[in-house]
Amino acid sequence: MHDVCSFLVEDSGRLPAVSMPHLDHLMSAPRRLRREREVSFSGDEEGGAAPDRLYTAGDAEQAVGDAQLVVELC
């Protein structure tokens, strides 16, 4: 399982109070990463583009920033 959003909604009462204002972001980050997961590993097979041609340093920084926020809030 790569999408934890349903668990966040069901168990949001168990999260630290400081996390609650950020619940929308905590739910959107895993969804975005899940959508990109396969392409980030195998690239765009139809277009023939390798993963390193599809993503920028900014994409990587956003993914790392999202992960850091989740760790800090949970």
N, CA, C and O of each residue as an XYZ file, in Angstrom:
296
protein
N       0.844     -1.168      0.000
C       0.000      0.000      0.000
C       0.891      1.234      0.000
O       1.804      1.370      0.815
N       0.594      2.140     -0.951
C       1.399      3.343     -1.068
C       0.600      4.606     -0.774
O       1.165      5.699     -0.740
N      -0.703      4.473     -0.561
C      -1.537      5.633     -0.294
C      -2.078      5.535      1.126
O      -2.885      4.659      1.435
N      -1.633      6.426      1.968
C      -2.026      6.400      3.378
C      -3.158      7.371      3.691
O      -3.531      7.536      4.852
N      -3.703      8.010      2.669
C      -4.710      9.050      2.874
C      -5.932      8.551      3.621
O      -6.445      9.248      4.496
N      -6.408      7.355      3.293
C      -7.598      6.857      3.972
C      -7.323      6.661      5.464
O      -8.204      6.882      6.295
N      -6.110      6.251      5.799
C      -5.758      6.083      7.206
C      -5.667      7.427      7.927
O      -6.049      7.543      9.092
N      -5.163      8.429      7.230
C      -5.072      9.758      7.834
C      -6.454     10.293      8.177
O      -6.646     10.892      9.235
N      -7.410     10.079      7.290
C      -8.766     10.561      7.549
C      -9.396      9.771      8.693
O      -9.955     10.353      9.622
N      -9.303      8.446      8.622
C      -9.918      7.586      9.634
C      -9.321      7.802     11.018
O     -10.038      7.784     12.018
N      -8.025      8.005     11.074
C      -7.325      8.099     12.360
C      -6.808      9.501     12.654
O      -5.863      9.658     13.428
N      -7.410     10.519     12.051
C      -6.903     11.877     12.242
C      -6.935     12.301     13.713
O      -6.147     13.152     14.125
N      -7.821     11.727     14.493
C      -7.877     12.045     15.917
C      -6.657     11.580     16.687
O      -6.406     12.050     17.796
N      -5.901     10.667     16.114
C      -4.693     10.167     16.778
C      -3.449     10.982     16.435
O      -2.393     10.793     17.038
N      -3.575     11.886     15.470
C      -2.433     12.718     15.090
C      -2.221     13.813     16.124
O      -3.168     14.227     16.793
N      -0.996     14.281     16.261
C      -0.742     15.410     17.160
C      -1.568     16.627     16.724
O      -1.787     16.831     15.531
N      -2.017     17.419     17.674
C      -2.847     18.585     17.369
C      -2.170     19.532     16.385
O      -2.841     20.167     15.571
N      -0.849     19.630     16.457
C      -0.115     20.519     15.555
C      -0.247     20.075     14.099
O      -0.038     20.881     13.193
N      -0.585     18.821     13.861
C      -0.719     18.289     12.503
C      -2.039     18.668     11.844
O      -2.121     18.727     10.617
N      -3.060     18.924     12.633
C      -4.398     19.127     12.091
C      -4.506     20.263     11.075
O      -5.176     20.079     10.059
N      -3.889     21.417     11.286
C      -3.988     22.466     10.260
C      -3.328     22.071      8.938
O      -3.582     22.694      7.907
N      -2.496     21.052      8.964
C      -1.756     20.621      7.779
C      -2.316     19.331      7.186
O      -1.684     18.734      6.315
N      -3.479     18.893      7.636
C      -4.032     17.610      7.206
C      -4.220     17.553      5.692
O      -3.944     16.520      5.082
N      -4.680     18.632      5.079
C      -4.847     18.633      3.619
C      -3.524     18.378      2.911
O      -3.459     17.606      1.954
N      -2.473     19.030      3.388
C      -1.149     18.819      2.776
C      -0.646     17.394      3.046
O      -0.056     16.760      2.171
N      -0.882     16.908      4.250
C      -0.468     15.545      4.585
C      -1.185     14.525      3.703
O      -0.664     13.433      3.476
N      -2.350     14.860      3.214
C      -3.086     13.950      2.337
C      -2.703     14.141      0.872
O      -2.698     13.171      0.115
N      -2.389     15.346      0.460
C      -2.096     15.583     -0.957
C      -0.699     15.104     -1.361
O      -0.509     14.659     -2.493
N       0.265     15.188     -0.467
C       1.626     14.777     -0.803
C       1.708     13.295     -1.184
O       2.290     12.982     -2.223
N       1.155     12.375     -0.396
C       1.228     10.966     -0.793
C       0.483     10.671     -2.089
O       0.909      9.821     -2.870
N      -0.625     11.366     -2.321
C      -1.365     11.164     -3.576
C      -0.516     11.567     -4.769
O      -0.449     10.855     -5.770
N       0.129     12.716     -4.648
C       0.978     13.192     -5.748
C       2.144     12.222     -5.981
O       2.452     11.868     -7.119
N       2.771     11.807     -4.909
C       3.900     10.883     -5.040
C       3.462      9.533     -5.600
O       4.191      8.920     -6.380
N       2.278      9.067     -5.211
C       1.780      7.797     -5.726
C       1.569      7.880     -7.232
O       1.925      6.954     -7.960
N       0.994      8.980     -7.702
C       0.759      9.147     -9.144
C       2.066      9.129     -9.926
O       2.113      8.638    -11.054
N       3.111      9.657     -9.337
C       4.394      9.779    -10.033
C       5.311      8.573     -9.840
O       6.339      8.472    -10.510
N       4.968      7.680     -8.960
C       5.870      6.588     -8.575
C       6.330      5.751     -9.757
O       7.533      5.598     -9.968
N       5.408      5.209    -10.526
C       5.789      4.323    -11.629
C       6.631      5.050    -12.671
O       7.638      4.518    -13.139
N       6.226      6.251    -13.031
C       6.965      7.020    -14.025
C       8.362      7.354    -13.516
O       9.320      7.368    -14.288
N       8.479      7.623    -12.221
C       9.794      7.982    -11.682
C      10.766      6.803    -11.706
O      11.982      6.996    -11.717
N      10.232      5.591    -11.714
C      11.095      4.412    -11.786
C      11.392      3.998    -13.226
O      12.534      3.678    -13.558
N      10.365      4.003    -14.083
C      10.536      3.438    -15.426
C      10.505      4.463    -16.532
O      10.770      4.121    -17.684
N      10.193      5.702    -16.230
C      10.137      6.725    -17.260
C       8.828      6.663    -18.031
O       7.906      5.934    -17.665
N       8.767      7.429    -19.088
C       7.600      7.449    -19.965
C       7.873      6.478    -21.098
O       8.517      6.828    -22.087
N       7.386      5.271    -20.953
C       7.687      4.227    -21.929
C       7.107      4.553    -23.301
O       7.732      4.241    -24.315
N       5.937      5.170    -23.360
C       5.329      5.517    -24.645
C       6.130      6.597    -25.360
O       6.339      6.530    -26.571
N       6.573      7.584    -24.606
C       7.338      8.680    -25.189
C       8.826      8.403    -25.279
O       9.556      9.129    -25.954
N       9.275      7.366    -24.608
C      10.683      7.002    -24.641
C      11.583      7.873    -23.787
O      12.794      7.908    -24.003
N      11.015      8.573    -22.825
C      11.825      9.453    -21.979
C      12.217      8.741    -20.695
O      11.377      8.143    -20.023
N      13.483      8.810    -20.365
C      13.999      8.230    -19.124
C      13.561      9.094    -17.947
O      13.309     10.287    -18.119
N      13.464      8.504    -16.744
C      13.018      9.261    -15.569
C      13.821     10.528    -15.312
O      13.259     11.546    -14.910
N      15.126     10.476    -15.540
C      15.940     11.654    -15.236
C      15.686     12.806    -16.207
O      16.122     13.929    -15.955
N      14.990     12.546    -17.306
C      14.628     13.610    -18.236
C      13.245     14.177    -17.927
O      12.863     15.211    -18.476
N      12.496     13.513    -17.058
C      11.126     13.916    -16.753
C      11.009     14.768    -15.496
O      10.013     15.468    -15.316
N      12.009     14.718    -14.629
C      11.939     15.393    -13.340
C      13.095     16.365    -13.176
O      14.196     16.147    -13.681
N      12.818     17.435    -12.461
C      13.828     18.469    -12.236
C      14.323     18.414    -10.793
O      13.782     17.687     -9.960
N      15.345     19.185    -10.522
C      15.831     19.303     -9.142
C      14.731     19.882     -8.260
O      14.624     19.519     -7.089
N      13.917     20.771     -8.804
C      12.803     21.337     -8.055
C      11.774     20.281     -7.661
O      11.208     20.332     -6.569
N      11.537     19.325     -8.556
C      10.634     18.210     -8.230
C      11.182     17.411     -7.057
O      10.443     17.032     -6.148
N      12.482     17.162     -7.088
C      13.119     16.407     -6.008
C      13.073     17.177     -4.696
O      12.820     16.597     -3.640
N      13.317     18.475     -4.762
C      13.271     19.302     -3.554
C      11.871     19.323     -2.957
O      11.718     19.300     -1.736
N      10.845     19.368     -3.810
C       9.473     19.351     -3.310
C       9.166     18.024     -2.624
O       8.545     18.009     -1.561
N       9.593     16.907     -3.220
C       9.355     15.585     -2.627
C      10.050     15.473     -1.271
O       9.464     14.976     -0.310
N      11.291     15.933     -1.195
C      12.027     15.883      0.072
C      11.366     16.798      1.103
O      11.230     16.419      2.267
N      10.959     17.983      0.693
C      10.288     18.900      1.604
C       8.981     18.327      2.135
O       8.665     18.469      3.317
N       8.221     17.676      1.253
C       6.982     17.029      1.693
C       7.282     15.944      2.719
O       6.600     15.846      3.739
N       8.290     15.137      2.454
C       8.643     14.058      3.386
C       9.096     14.625      4.732
O       8.729     14.098      5.782
N       9.888     15.690      4.704
C      10.354     16.294      5.950
C       9.193     16.848      6.765
O       9.174     16.711      7.988
N       8.220     17.475      6.096
C       7.060     18.005      6.803
C       6.255     16.891      7.465
O       5.810     17.035      8.604
N       6.068     15.790      6.757
C       5.334     14.658      7.317
C       6.043     14.134      8.564
O       5.397     13.865      9.576
N       7.355     13.990      8.499
C       8.125     13.499      9.636
C       7.985     14.471     10.816
O       7.783     14.039     11.951
N       8.090     15.754     10.558
C       7.990     16.746     11.631
C       6.607     16.765     12.279
O       6.492     16.945     13.491
N       5.560     16.580     11.478
C       4.197     16.712     11.983
C       3.640     15.433     12.605
O       2.726     15.478     13.429
N       4.190     14.322     12.209
C       3.636     13.059     12.718
C       4.588     12.420     13.691
O       4.297     11.350     14.226
